[in-house]
Amino acid sequence: MIQSMTGYGKNILQLPSKKITVEIKSLNSKNMDLNARVPGAYREKELLIRNRISKSLVRGKVDFNLFIEVTGEETNTQINETVVRQYMKQLENVAEGDPVELLKMAVRMPDALKTERDEIDETEFSKIIEAVDEALIAINSYRADEGKALEKDFVMRVESIDSLLTQVIAIDPERIDNVKERLRKAVSDLKENVDENRFEQELIYYLEKYDITEEKVRLKNHLDYFKETLAKNDSNGKKLGFISQEIGREINTIGSKANYAPMQQLVVNMKDELEKIKEQALNVL
């Protein structure tokens, strides 16, 4: 079953004095491109979190956000009283004023507030990791649902190309007769007597140039292989992209050899379906 690289996962963890929100978003990318925003208090744990996310999501442009909101009475930020009092004295020397107004000005000055960095609480961090895992479960579920929608679209378009190929096969004898008739008419318009054996040899030469038997067989095989790859348990968007390229080569060759308007119209429709497949394959994990 294929998975999309587009996804979203979120988990909120409520602790006695903190509200912790984990948010993960992903879009398509050739490789793992992870942008992580982690509060400074947990910076030393960032690599561990990154590795966990990369292992789970494998590929994509991923944005990870860890938000921590203090909801209790605890706070690591305190007023630096000594510094604030010094600021107020200096301000009084410059201009007399209401102490309350001087205080408002003083607390805006550098170093007026100090933040004490606590050691990481391992119990708390283990709960954060659980929240990350829950968000990863959510985003992978989202990716799987998106993958199901993509798979339906792929199958529909591959079957459309297969149907067009069936029409190509059906009109191929008519195309060959048309080519023969045009060559005979061209010779007739010259109003010259030609060696019939030589003409037949030349006719065979041109028909071999226009023969698309191998292309029809290979195209059918590539279409079947695409559907087989879709049905496998692992999601391999790069492989689907490679198969799409091979499908495109056979369609292009049929178009260049067609030399027959009805067949070329079918080829144009095949190309249209294939372009949509290629665009969607970029979103597959």
Secondary structure, DSSP 8 states (H G I E B T S, - for coil): ---BS-EEEEEEEE-SSEEEEEEEEEE--SSEEEEEE--GGGGGGHHHHHHHHHHHH-SEEEEEEEEEEE-SS--SEEE-HHHHHHHHHHHHHH----HHHHHHHHTTSTTSEEE------HHHHHHHHHHHHHHHHHHHHHHHHHHHHHHHHHHHHHHHHHHHHHHHHHHHHHHHHHHHHHHHHHHHHTT----HHHHHHHHHHHHHHH--HHHHHHHHHHHHHHHHHHHSSS--HHHHHHHHHHHHHHHHHHHHHH-SHHHHHHHHHHHHHHHHHHHHHTTB-
